[in-house]
């Protein structure tokens, strides 16, 4: 595609996304782990919409995004028959890094007066310190959700590192010299192949009830594994927000208690007792604007 330059951050972020070619993947099985946490409910995040963005900082954020400027870089150059052929996670990461990450990072730098959360290619240190799921975690989760454990899994090492594919970290002029490895993770991201997973399968296959609760046995389904995976990352890193990124959508969510009463504050429970809300179907290129 021909390289061109946007006149505003808003134009930069809302440019037409590249057309992606999806060859048939060699496997449709998603990564799974019996020790992953399972959210109790999954619902639409109704409060998150375009009007919300317009109201942030009393409208100043959108004013800055729409303001004409000459310091934005050109759109990334893409070779369609190379960069836009996506059939696995490495090619997914390649396109997201070359297109989305470049556009989002430049846009965030243009509004850094608001101290945004930067998109970083490596998840940072967890608030709970770096930890991993151990065999004890697996046994505890199996007592809560008993099922037959395969012999194949028992032969594997019973630990699972809880580090997402990418993340987000807060930065400002006051911590510019801080060691990046010491910054705390704020926004975990997990990359998935669009031809293997999309959020609509959760609704099309009727895996959840109208209340948002899972139907019997649905938490063990292959389609739910990416949600359980990124949800577990958020629990372990004590992050309220996270997302699953594909070249077709950004599945963005927030976590909150299932029951909210007047005056009740948010709290973190190591067992993952949260109320999960999600925004489905955000287009490629818009994933990190907030």
C-alpha positions in Angstrom: 0.0 0.0 0.0 1.1 3.6 -0.6 2.4 5.4 2.4 0.6 8.5 3.4 0.3 10.8 6.5 -2.7 11.5 8.6 -3.6 15.1 9.6 -4.9 14.2 13.0 -4.7 11.4 15.6 -8.3 10.6 15.0 -7.7 10.2 11.3 -4.6 8.1 12.0 -6.6 5.7 14.3 -9.6 5.4 12.1 -7.8 4.7 8.8 -9.2 1.8 6.8 -7.6 -1.4 7.9 -5.6 -3.7 5.6 -7.4 -6.6 3.9 -6.1 -9.8 5.5 -5.8 -13.2 3.7 -6.5 -16.1 6.0 -5.3 -19.5 4.7 -6.7 -22.5 6.5 -4.9 -23.0 9.9 -3.2 -26.3 10.5 -4.9 -26.6 13.8 -8.0 -25.0 15.4 -7.1 -26.0 19.0 -6.4 -23.1 21.4 -3.8 -23.2 24.2 -5.3 -24.6 27.4 -4.4 -25.2 31.0 -6.6 -26.8 33.7 -5.3 -24.3 36.3 -6.7 -21.2 34.5 -9.3 -19.3 36.3 -12.9 -19.1 34.9 -14.9 -15.9 35.2 -18.4 -16.4 36.6 -20.2 -14.2 34.1 -19.6 -12.6 30.6 -21.7 -9.5 29.6 -21.6 -6.6 27.2 -19.8 -3.6 28.5 -22.6 -1.2 27.7 -21.0 1.9 29.3 -18.0 1.8 26.9 -19.0 3.6 23.7 -17.9 6.5 21.5 -19.7 9.0 23.7 -17.6 7.9 26.6 -14.4 8.9 24.7 -15.9 12.3 23.9 -16.6 12.9 27.5 -13.1 11.9 28.9 -11.2 14.9 30.3 -14.3 17.1 29.7 -13.8 16.6 26.0 -10.2 17.6 25.9 -9.0 14.2 24.8 -11.1 14.2 21.6 -10.2 17.8 21.0 -6.5 16.8 21.0 -7.3 13.8 18.8 -9.1 15.9 16.2 -6.6 18.7 16.2 -4.6 19.0 13.0 -0.9 18.3 13.4 2.2 17.7 11.2 4.3 15.5 13.5 2.5 12.1 12.8 4.5 9.5 10.9 3.3 7.9 7.6 1.1 4.9 7.8 3.2 1.7 7.9 4.1 0.2 4.6 2.5 -3.2 4.0 3.3 -5.7 1.3 -0.1 -7.5 1.0 1.1 -10.9 -0.2 3.6 -11.1 2.7 2.5 -8.9 5.6 -1.2 -9.6 5.2 -1.2 -13.4 5.0 -2.1 -14.6 8.5 -2.5 -18.2 9.5 -0.8 -18.6 12.9 0.3 -16.6 15.9 3.7 -15.5 14.6 2.1 -14.0 11.4 -0.6 -12.4 13.7 2.0 -10.8 15.9 3.9 -9.6 12.8 1.0 -7.7 11.3 -0.3 -6.3 14.7 3.2 -5.1 15.5 3.8 -3.6 12.1 0.4 -1.9 11.7 -1.4 -1.5 15.0 1.5 -1.1 17.3 3.1 1.6 15.1 -0.1 3.6 14.7 -1.2 3.3 18.4 2.2 4.2 19.8 2.6 7.3 17.6 -1.0 8.4 18.6 -0.4 7.9 22.3 2.8 9.9 22.1 0.8 12.7 20.6 -1.5 12.9 23.6 1.1 12.0 26.3 0.0 15.0 28.4 -2.8 12.6 29.5 -0.2 10.0 30.7 -1.7 7.1 28.7 -0.8 3.5 29.1 1.8 2.6 26.6 1.6 -0.6 24.5 4.7 -2.6 25.3 5.8 -5.8 23.5 6.5 -7.6 26.8 4.4 -7.8 29.9 5.9 -6.2 32.9 6.2 -7.2 36.5 3.0 -8.3 38.3 1.7 -6.4 41.3 1.7 -9.7 43.1 5.3 -10.2 42.1 6.3 -12.7 39.4 4.5 -16.0 40.0 3.4 -19.0 38.1 0.7 -21.6 38.4 2.0 -24.7 40.2 0.8 -28.2 40.7 -0.9 -27.1 43.9 -2.9 -24.6 42.0 -4.0 -27.2 39.5 -5.0 -29.6 42.3 -7.0 -26.9 44.0 -8.8 -25.9 40.8 -9.6 -29.5 40.1 -11.2 -30.0 43.5 -13.5 -27.0 42.6 -14.1 -28.3 39.1 -13.4 -32.1 39.2 -12.7 -33.7 35.9 -10.7 -36.6 34.6 -7.1 -35.4 34.0 -5.4 -37.0 31.0 -2.3 -39.1 31.3 -0.8 -36.9 28.6 -1.0 -33.8 30.8 0.3 -35.6 33.9 3.6 -36.3 32.1 4.0 -32.6 31.4 5.7 -30.2 33.8 3.0 -28.9 36.2 3.8 -25.2 36.0 2.6 -22.5 33.7 4.2 -19.1 33.4 1.6 -16.3 33.8 3.2 -13.9 31.3 0.9 -12.4 28.6 2.1 -12.0 24.9 2.2 -8.2 25.4 1.2 -5.6 27.9 0.8 -2.0 28.9 2.8 0.2 31.3 2.2 3.7 32.6 4.9 6.2 32.1 5.4 9.9 32.6 8.2 12.5 32.5 8.9 11.8 36.1 9.8 8.1 35.6 11.5 8.4 32.2 14.7 7.1 33.6 13.1 4.2 35.5 14.2 0.7 34.6 11.4 -0.5 32.2 11.6 -4.0 33.7 10.5 -2.6 37.1 7.3 -1.0 35.8 4.1 -2.7 36.8 1.9 -4.4 34.3 -1.3 -2.4 33.7 -3.0 -3.9 30.6 -2.3 -7.5 29.6 -2.8 -8.5 25.9 -3.0 -12.0 24.4 -2.6 -12.6 20.6 -4.8 -15.1 18.8 -5.2 -16.1 15.2 -8.4 -14.7 13.8 -9.1 -17.8 11.7 -9.0 -19.9 14.9 -10.9 -17.7 17.3 -13.3 -14.8 17.4 -15.6 -13.6 20.2 -18.8 -14.2 18.2 -18.4 -18.0 18.6 -19.2 -17.6 22.3 -22.6 -16.3 21.4 -23.3 -18.3 18.2 -22.7 -21.6 20.0 -24.8 -20.6 23.0 -22.1 -21.1 25.5 -23.5 -18.5 27.9 -27.0 -17.9 29.2 -28.9 -14.6 29.0 -27.7 -13.7 32.5 -24.1 -14.0 31.3 -23.4 -17.2 33.3 -21.8 -20.2 31.6 -23.9 -23.1 30.5 -23.0 -26.5 32.0 -19.6 -27.8 30.8 -19.0 -24.7 28.5 -16.0 -23.5 30.5 -14.1 -26.6 29.2 -14.8 -25.8 25.6 -12.0 -24.9 23.2 -13.8 -21.7 22.3 -13.6 -20.4 25.9 -9.9 -21.1 26.5 -8.6 -17.7 25.2 -11.0 -15.9 27.6 -9.9 -18.0 30.5 -6.3 -17.5 29.6 -6.4 -13.7 29.5 -8.7 -13.6 32.5 -6.1 -15.6 34.5 -3.4 -13.2 33.4 -5.4 -10.2 34.7 -6.1 -12.0 38.0 -2.4 -12.8 38.5 -1.2 -9.4 37.5 -4.1 -7.7 39.5 -5.2 -5.8 36.4 -8.8 -4.6 35.9 -8.5 -4.3 32.1 -7.2 -6.6 29.4 -7.8 -7.7 25.9 -7.4 -10.5 23.3 -6.0 -9.2 20.0 -6.5 -10.8 16.6 -6.2 -9.2 13.1 -10.0 -9.1 13.1 -10.9 -7.6 16.4 -9.8 -6.4 19.8 -11.8 -8.2 22.5 -11.5 -5.6 25.3 -12.9 -6.2 28.8 -12.9 -4.9 32.3 -13.3 -6.9 35.5 -15.5 -6.0 38.5 -17.3 -7.7 41.4 -20.4 -9.6 40.4 -22.5 -7.7 43.0 -22.1 -4.0 43.5 -23.7 -2.2 46.4 -23.8 1.5 47.2 -20.4 2.5 48.7 -18.8 -0.9 47.9 -15.3 -0.7 46.6 -13.6 -3.0 44.0 -11.4 -5.7 45.5 -9.2 -8.4 44.2 -9.7 -12.1 45.1 -7.0 -14.6 44.2 -9.6 -17.2 43.4 -10.9 -15.1 40.5 -14.4 -14.2 41.8 -15.1 -11.3 39.4 -17.8 -10.0 37.2 -16.5 -10.0 33.7 -17.8 -7.5 31.2 -16.7 -7.3 27.6 -16.8 -5.2 24.5 -17.0 -7.3 21.3 -16.0 -6.5 17.8 -13.7 -3.5 17.9 -11.9 -3.2 14.6 -8.3 -3.6 13.9 -6.5 -0.3 14.6 -8.7 0.9 17.4 -7.7 -1.5 20.1 -5.8 0.9 22.5 -7.3 4.3 22.0 -8.5 4.3 25.6 
